[in-house]
Amino acid sequence: MKISTEEIEKIAHLARLELSNEQKEEMRSSVEKVLVWMEALNEVDTDGIEPLVHITEALNNFRPDEAKPTLDRTKALNLGPDTNDQYFKVPQVIE
């Protein structure tokens, strides 16, 4: 399938891309190759083939949600270089 430079320019505009003439030609060639490949795939007989939803049969293998002990506030604050009773002190970043 042939695609024109004008169509590439339209696609580039929609994608907010600025392409040089050389890049437009490269893109036109690449898009044509993809479209030729897609035409070849469209010729494959897929009647009776179920759509593939997942590669494997495994679905949503989540680990159990179990509560575990965490580091308490005092121990965590003792690990910091500069703290008060409740928070880590950090340098001011907003004036």
N, CA, C and O atoms as a GROMACS GRO file, in nm:
protein
  380
    1MET      N    1   0.085  -0.118   0.000
    1MET     CA    2   0.000   0.000   0.000
    1MET      C    3   0.089   0.123   0.000
    1MET      O    4   0.183   0.133   0.079
    2LYS      N    5   0.060   0.215  -0.088
    2LYS     CA    6   0.137   0.338  -0.099
    2LYS      C    7   0.079   0.443  -0.005
    2LYS      O    8  -0.042   0.453   0.013
    3ILE      N    9   0.169   0.520   0.055
    3ILE     CA   10   0.128   0.629   0.141
    3ILE      C   11   0.202   0.754   0.092
    3ILE      O   12   0.320   0.748   0.058
    4SER      N   13   0.133   0.865   0.090
    4SER     CA   14   0.192   0.987   0.036
    4SER      C   15   0.266   1.066   0.144
    4SER      O   16   0.245   1.047   0.264
    5THR      N   17   0.351   1.156   0.098
    5THR     CA   18   0.422   1.244   0.190
    5THR      C   19   0.325   1.334   0.262
    5THR      O   20   0.347   1.370   0.378
    6GLU      N   21   0.215   1.373   0.195
    6GLU     CA   22   0.114   1.457   0.258
    6GLU      C   23   0.050   1.384   0.376
    6GLU      O   24   0.022   1.445   0.479
    7GLU      N   25   0.026   1.256   0.360
    7GLU     CA   26  -0.032   1.178   0.471
    7GLU      C   27   0.066   1.168   0.588
    7GLU      O   28   0.026   1.174   0.704
    8ILE      N   29   0.195   1.154   0.557
    8ILE     CA   30   0.296   1.152   0.663
    8ILE      C   31   0.300   1.286   0.734
    8ILE      O   32   0.311   1.291   0.856
    9GLU      N   33   0.291   1.394   0.658
    9GLU     CA   34   0.290   1.528   0.719
    9GLU      C   35   0.168   1.546   0.810
    9GLU      O   36   0.178   1.606   0.917
   10LYS      N   37   0.053   1.493   0.766
   10LYS     CA   38  -0.068   1.502   0.848
   10LYS      C   39  -0.052   1.423   0.978
   10LYS      O   40  -0.088   1.471   1.085
   11ILE      N   41   0.003   1.302   0.967
   11ILE     CA   42   0.025   1.218   1.085
   11ILE      C   43   0.125   1.286   1.179
   11ILE      O   44   0.106   1.286   1.300
   12ALA      N   45   0.232   1.342   1.122
   12ALA     CA   46   0.332   1.412   1.203
   12ALA      C   47   0.270   1.531   1.274
   12ALA      O   48   0.301   1.559   1.390
   13HIS      N   49   0.183   1.603   1.203
   13HIS     CA   50   0.115   1.717   1.265
   13HIS      C   51   0.028   1.672   1.382
   13HIS      O   52   0.029   1.734   1.488
   14LEU      N   53  -0.048   1.566   1.361
   14LEU     CA   54  -0.135   1.514   1.467
   14LEU      C   55  -0.055   1.466   1.588
   14LEU      O   56  -0.100   1.478   1.702
   15ALA      N   57   0.065   1.413   1.562
   15ALA     CA   58   0.151   1.364   1.670
   15ALA      C   59   0.240   1.474   1.725
   15ALA      O   60   0.322   1.451   1.814
   16ARG      N   61   0.224   1.595   1.672
   16ARG     CA   62   0.303   1.711   1.714
   16ARG      C   63   0.453   1.685   1.694
   16ARG      O   64   0.535   1.716   1.781
   17LEU      N   65   0.487   1.626   1.577
   17LEU     CA   66   0.626   1.599   1.543
   17LEU      C   67   0.671   1.693   1.433
   17LEU      O   68   0.595   1.723   1.341
   18GLU      N   69   0.792   1.739   1.443
   18GLU     CA   70   0.852   1.818   1.336
   18GLU      C   71   0.956   1.730   1.270
   18GLU      O   72   1.054   1.691   1.332
   19LEU      N   73   0.933   1.698   1.142
   19LEU     CA   74   1.021   1.608   1.069
   19LEU      C   75   1.088   1.681   0.954
   19LEU      O   76   1.025   1.762   0.886
   20SER      N   77   1.215   1.651   0.933
   20SER     CA   78   1.284   1.704   0.816
   20SER      C   79   1.236   1.626   0.694
   20SER      O   80   1.168   1.523   0.708
   21ASN      N   81   1.270   1.673   0.575
   21ASN     CA   82   1.229   1.602   0.452
   21ASN      C   83   1.286   1.461   0.450
   21ASN      O   84   1.219   1.368   0.406
   22GLU      N   85   1.409   1.445   0.498
   22GLU     CA   86   1.470   1.312   0.503
   22GLU      C   87   1.395   1.222   0.600
   22GLU      O   88   1.370   1.105   0.570
   23GLN      N   89   1.359   1.275   0.716
   23GLN     CA   90   1.284   1.197   0.814
   23GLN      C   91   1.146   1.161   0.762
   23GLN      O   92   1.096   1.052   0.788
   24LYS      N   93   1.083   1.252   0.688
   24LYS     CA   94   0.951   1.224   0.630
   24LYS      C   95   0.960   1.106   0.534
   24LYS      O   96   0.873   1.019   0.532
   25GLU      N   97   1.066   1.104   0.453
   25GLU     CA   98   1.082   0.995   0.357
   25GLU      C   99   1.108   0.863   0.429
   25GLU      O  100   1.053   0.760   0.390
   26GLU      N  101   1.191   0.866   0.533
   26GLU     CA  102   1.217   0.745   0.613
   26GLU      C  103   1.087   0.696   0.677
   26GLU      O  104   1.060   0.576   0.678
   27MET      N  105   1.009   0.789   0.732
   27MET     CA  106   0.883   0.753   0.797
   27MET      C  107   0.785   0.695   0.695
   27MET      O  108   0.716   0.597   0.723
   28ARG      N  109   0.778   0.758   0.577
   28ARG     CA  110   0.689   0.709   0.472
   28ARG      C  111   0.725   0.566   0.434
   28ARG      O  112   0.638   0.481   0.419
   29SER      N  113   0.854   0.540   0.419
   29SER     CA  114   0.901   0.406   0.385
   29SER      C  115   0.867   0.306   0.495
   29SER      O  116   0.822   0.194   0.466
   30SER      N  117   0.889   0.345   0.620
   30SER     CA  118   0.859   0.256   0.733
   30SER      C  119   0.710   0.225   0.743
   30SER      O  120   0.672   0.111   0.766
   31VAL      N  121   0.628   0.328   0.726
   31VAL     CA  122   0.483   0.307   0.735
   31VAL      C  123   0.435   0.217   0.622
   31VAL      O  124   0.349   0.132   0.642
   32GLU      N  125   0.490   0.236   0.503
   32GLU     CA  126   0.453   0.149   0.390
   32GLU      C  127   0.487   0.004   0.420
   32GLU      O  128   0.408  -0.085   0.390
   33LYS      N  129   0.605  -0.021   0.479
   33LYS     CA  130   0.644  -0.158   0.513
   33LYS      C  131   0.547  -0.220   0.613
   33LYS      O  132   0.510  -0.337   0.601
   34VAL      N  133   0.506  -0.142   0.711
   34VAL     CA  134   0.412  -0.192   0.812
   34VAL      C  135   0.278  -0.224   0.747
   34VAL      O  136   0.218  -0.327   0.776
   35LEU      N  137   0.232  -0.136   0.659
   35LEU     CA  138   0.103  -0.159   0.593
   35LEU      C  139   0.107  -0.281   0.502
   35LEU      O  140   0.009  -0.355   0.494
   36VAL      N  141   0.220  -0.304   0.434
   36VAL     CA  142   0.234  -0.424   0.351
   36VAL      C  143   0.228  -0.548   0.439
   36VAL      O  144   0.165  -0.647   0.404
   37TRP      N  145   0.294  -0.542   0.553
   37TRP     CA  146   0.293  -0.654   0.647
   37TRP      C  147   0.151  -0.680   0.698
   37TRP      O  148   0.108  -0.795   0.707
   38MET      N  149   0.078  -0.573   0.730
   38MET     CA  150  -0.060  -0.588   0.777
   38MET      C  151  -0.149  -0.647   0.668
   38MET      O  152  -0.237  -0.728   0.697
   39GLU      N  153  -0.127  -0.608   0.541
   39GLU     CA  154  -0.204  -0.667   0.432
   39GLU      C  155  -0.178  -0.817   0.423
   39GLU      O  156  -0.271  -0.894   0.399
   40ALA      N  157  -0.053  -0.858   0.442
   40ALA     CA  158  -0.020  -1.001   0.440
   40ALA      C  159  -0.091  -1.073   0.554
   40ALA      O  160  -0.140  -1.184   0.536
   41LEU      N  161  -0.096  -1.012   0.672
   41LEU     CA  162  -0.166  -1.074   0.785
   41LEU      C  163  -0.316  -1.083   0.760
   41LEU      O  164  -0.380  -1.179   0.802
   42ASN      N  165  -0.372  -0.986   0.690
   42ASN     CA  166  -0.516  -0.989   0.660
   42ASN      C  167  -0.552  -1.103   0.567
   42ASN      O  168  -0.668  -1.144   0.562
   43GLU      N  169  -0.455  -1.154   0.491
   43GLU     CA  170  -0.483  -1.265   0.399
   43GLU      C  171  -0.486  -1.400   0.469
   43GLU      O  172  -0.531  -1.498   0.410
   44VAL      N  173  -0.439  -1.407   0.592
   44VAL     CA  174  -0.436  -1.534   0.666
   44VAL      C  175  -0.578  -1.570   0.708
   44VAL      O  176  -0.652  -1.486   0.758
   45ASP      N  177  -0.614  -1.696   0.686
   45ASP     CA  178  -0.748  -1.744   0.722
   45ASP      C  179  -0.753  -1.765   0.873
   45ASP      O  180  -0.685  -1.853   0.926
   46THR      N  181  -0.834  -1.685   0.941
   46THR     CA  182  -0.847  -1.696   1.086
   46THR      C  183  -0.985  -1.744   1.129
   46THR      O  184  -1.022  -1.732   1.246
   47ASP      N  185  -1.063  -1.797   1.036
   47ASP     CA  186  -1.195  -1.849   1.071
   47ASP      C  187  -1.180  -1.965   1.169
   47ASP      O  188  -1.099  -2.055   1.149
   48GLY      N  189  -1.258  -1.961   1.274
   48GLY     CA  190  -1.256  -2.067   1.374
   48GLY      C  191  -1.146  -2.053   1.477
   48GLY      O  192  -1.132  -2.139   1.564
   49ILE      N  193  -1.068  -1.949   1.470
   49ILE     CA  194  -0.962  -1.926   1.567
   49ILE      C  195  -1.015  -1.836   1.677
   49ILE      O  196  -1.065  -1.726   1.651
   50GLU      N  197  -1.005  -1.883   1.801
   50GLU     CA  198  -1.050  -1.804   1.915
   50GLU      C  199  -0.952  -1.690   1.941
   50GLU      O  200  -0.830  -1.711   1.932
   51PRO      N  201  -1.002  -1.572   1.972
   51PRO     CA  202  -0.911  -1.462   2.006
   51PRO      C  203  -0.829  -1.495   2.130
   51PRO      O  204  -0.879  -1.555   2.225
   52LEU      N  205  -0.702  -1.455   2.128
   52LEU     CA  206  -0.613  -1.478   2.241
   52LEU      C  207  -0.626  -1.361   2.337
   52LEU      O  208  -0.598  -1.247   2.302
   53VAL      N  209  -0.668  -1.391   2.459
   53VAL     CA  210  -0.684  -1.287   2.560
   53VAL      C  211  -0.557  -1.278   2.644
   53VAL      O  212  -0.510  -1.168   2.673
   54HIS      N  213  -0.502  -1.393   2.684
   54HIS     CA  214  -0.382  -1.398   2.765
   54HIS      C  215  -0.289  -1.505   2.708
   54HIS      O  216  -0.334  -1.604   2.651
   55ILE      N  217  -0.161  -1.484   2.725
   55ILE     CA  218  -0.062  -1.580   2.677
   55ILE      C  219  -0.069  -1.709   2.758
   55ILE      O  220  -0.053  -1.818   2.703
   56THR      N  221  -0.091  -1.698   2.889
   56THR     CA  222  -0.095  -1.817   2.974
   56THR      C  223  -0.236  -1.834   3.032
   56THR      O  224  -0.320  -1.745   3.022
   57GLU      N  225  -0.257  -1.947   3.090
   57GLU     CA  226  -0.385  -1.975   3.155
   57GLU      C  227  -0.394  -1.908   3.292
   57GLU      O  228  -0.503  -1.893   3.348
   58ALA      N  229  -0.279  -1.869   3.347
   58ALA     CA  230  -0.275  -1.811   3.481
   58ALA      C  231  -0.337  -1.671   3.478
   58ALA      O  232  -0.301  -1.588   3.395
   59LEU      N  233  -0.429  -1.647   3.570
   59LEU     CA  234  -0.492  -1.517   3.580
   59LEU      C  235  -0.484  -1.467   3.723
   59LEU      O  236  -0.517  -1.540   3.816
   60ASN      N  237  -0.442  -1.344   3.740
   60ASN     CA  238  -0.443  -1.276   3.870
   60ASN      C  239  -0.387  -1.362   3.983
   60ASN      O  240  -0.456  -1.390   4.082
   61ASN      N  241  -0.264  -1.402   3.969
   61ASN     CA  242  -0.198  -1.478   4.076
   61ASN      C  243  -0.141  -1.379   4.178
   61ASN      O  244  -0.023  -1.345   4.174
   62PHE      N  245  -0.227  -1.336   4.267
   62PHE     CA  246  -0.186  -1.240   4.369
   62PHE      C  247  -0.140  -1.315   4.494
   62PHE      O  248  -0.189  -1.424   4.524
   63ARG      N  249  -0.047  -1.254   4.564
   63ARG     CA  250  -0.007  -1.311   4.692
   63ARG      C  251  -0.114  -1.276   4.795
   63ARG      O  252  -0.186  -1.177   4.778
   64PRO      N  253  -0.126  -1.354   4.900
   64PRO     CA  254  -0.225  -1.321   5.003
   64PRO      C  255  -0.189  -1.189   5.072
   64PRO      O  256  -0.071  -1.159   5.093
   65ASP      N  257  -0.289  -1.113   5.106
   65ASP     CA  258  -0.269  -0.986   5.175
   65ASP      C  259  -0.263  -1.015   5.324
   65ASP      O  260  -0.366  -1.035   5.390
   66GLU      N  261  -0.141  -1.017   5.376
   66GLU     CA  262  -0.122  -1.050   5.515
   66GLU      C  263  -0.055  -0.934   5.587
   66GLU      O  264   0.042  -0.877   5.537
   67ALA      N  265  -0.105  -0.900   5.704
   67ALA     CA  266  -0.043  -0.795   5.785
   67ALA      C  267   0.087  -0.847   5.843
   67ALA      O  268   0.093  -0.959   5.893
   68LYS      N  269   0.191  -0.765   5.834
   68LYS     CA  270   0.322  -0.803   5.889
   68LYS      C  271   0.369  -0.691   5.980
   68LYS      O  272   0.330  -0.576   5.963
   69PRO      N  273   0.454  -0.724   6.076
   69PRO     CA  274   0.504  -0.620   6.165
   69PRO      C  275   0.587  -0.518   6.086
   69PRO      O  276   0.659  -0.554   5.992
   70THR      N  277   0.576  -0.392   6.124
   70THR     CA  278   0.651  -0.286   6.057
   70THR      C  279   0.744  -0.218   6.156
   70THR      O  280   0.736  -0.242   6.276
   71LEU      N  281   0.830  -0.135   6.104
   71LEU     CA  282   0.922  -0.059   6.187
   71LEU      C  283   0.843   0.047   6.262
   71LEU      O  284   0.770   0.124   6.200
   72ASP      N  285   0.856   0.054   6.395
   72ASP     CA  286   0.779   0.154   6.467
   72ASP      C  287   0.842   0.292   6.450
   72ASP      O  288   0.958   0.304   6.412
   73ARG      N  289   0.765   0.395   6.478
   73ARG     CA  290   0.805   0.534   6.454
   73ARG      C  291   0.935   0.571   6.525
   73ARG      O  292   1.022   0.635   6.465
   74THR      N  293   0.950   0.532   6.648
   74THR     CA  294   1.068   0.570   6.725
   74THR      C  295   1.195   0.512   6.663
   74THR      O  296   1.295   0.582   6.648
   75LYS      N  297   1.190   0.384   6.625
   75LYS     CA  298   1.307   0.320   6.564
   75LYS      C  299   1.338   0.386   6.429
   75LYS      O  300   1.454   0.408   6.395
   76ALA      N  301   1.234   0.416   6.353
   76ALA     CA  302   1.255   0.480   6.222
   76ALA      C  303   1.317   0.618   6.240
   76ALA      O  304   1.412   0.653   6.169
   77LEU      N  305   1.265   0.696   6.333
   77LEU     CA  306   1.319   0.830   6.355
   77LEU      C  307   1.463   0.826   6.405
   77LEU      O  308   1.541   0.917   6.376
   78ASN      N  309   1.498   0.724   6.480
   78ASN     CA  310   1.635   0.710   6.527
   78ASN      C  311   1.733   0.684   6.413
   78ASN      O  312   1.854   0.705   6.430
   79LEU      N  313   1.685   0.639   6.300
   79LEU     CA  314   1.770   0.612   6.185
   79LEU      C  315   1.803   0.740   6.107
   79LEU      O  316   1.899   0.742   6.030
   80GLY      N  317   1.724   0.845   6.127
   80GLY     CA  318   1.744   0.969   6.053
   80GLY      C  319   1.848   1.059   6.116
   80GLY      O  320   1.870   1.052   6.237
   81PRO      N  321   1.914   1.145   6.035
   81PRO     CA  322   2.017   1.233   6.088
   81PRO      C  323   1.962   1.350   6.168
   81PRO      O  324   2.028   1.394   6.262
   82ASP      N  325   1.844   1.401   6.135
   82ASP     CA  326   1.789   1.517   6.204
   82ASP      C  327   1.638   1.499   6.216
   82ASP      O  328   1.567   1.501   6.115
   83THR      N  329   1.589   1.481   6.338
   83THR     CA  330   1.447   1.454   6.358
   83THR      C  331   1.397   1.534   6.477
   83THR      O  332   1.475   1.585   6.557
   84ASN      N  333   1.263   1.544   6.487
   84ASN     CA  334   1.203   1.589   6.611
   84ASN      C  335   1.124   1.471   6.665
   84ASN      O  336   1.154   1.357   6.629
   85ASP      N  337   1.026   1.492   6.748
   85ASP     CA  338   0.954   1.379   6.807
   85ASP      C  339   0.868   1.301   6.708
   85ASP      O  340   0.836   1.184   6.732
   86GLN      N  341   0.830   1.365   6.595
   86GLN     CA  342   0.737   1.299   6.504
   86GLN      C  343   0.785   1.289   6.360
   86GLN      O  344   0.736   1.204   6.286
   87TYR      N  345   0.880   1.374   6.318
   87TYR     CA  346   0.913   1.385   6.176
   87TYR      C  347   1.063   1.387   6.153
   87TYR      O  348   1.141   1.417   6.243
   88PHE      N  349   1.102   1.354   6.027
   88PHE     CA  350   1.238   1.378   5.982
   88PHE      C  351   1.247   1.525   5.943
   88PHE      O  352   1.156   1.577   5.878
   89LYS      N  353   1.354   1.592   5.981
   89LYS     CA  354   1.375   1.729   5.941
   89LYS      C  355   1.457   1.729   5.813
   89LYS      O  356   1.559   1.661   5.803
   90VAL      N  357   1.412   1.807   5.714
   90VAL     CA  358   1.484   1.816   5.586
   90VAL      C  359   1.506   1.963   5.554
   90VAL      O  360   1.432   2.048   5.605
   91PRO      N  361   1.604   1.994   5.472
   91PRO     CA  362   1.628   2.133   5.435
   91PRO      C  363   1.507   2.189   5.357
   91PRO      O  364   1.440   2.116   5.283
   92GLN      N  365   1.482   2.316   5.375
   92GLN     CA  366   1.373   2.382   5.305
   92GLN      C  367   1.406   2.388   5.157
   92GLN      O  368   1.518   2.427   5.120
   93VAL      N  369   1.312   2.351   5.072
   93VAL     CA  370   1.336   2.354   4.927
   93VAL      C  371   1.250   2.458   4.857
   93VAL      O  372   1.277   2.492   4.742
   94ILE      N  373   1.148   2.510   4.922
   94ILE     CA  374   1.061   2.611   4.865
   94ILE      C  375   1.078   2.738   4.946
   94ILE      O  376   1.070   2.736   5.069
   95GLU      N  377   1.102   2.849   4.878
   95GLU     CA  378   1.121   2.975   4.949
   95GLU      C  379   0.990   3.049   4.964
   95GLU      O  380   0.987   3.158   5.021
   0.00000   0.00000   0.00000
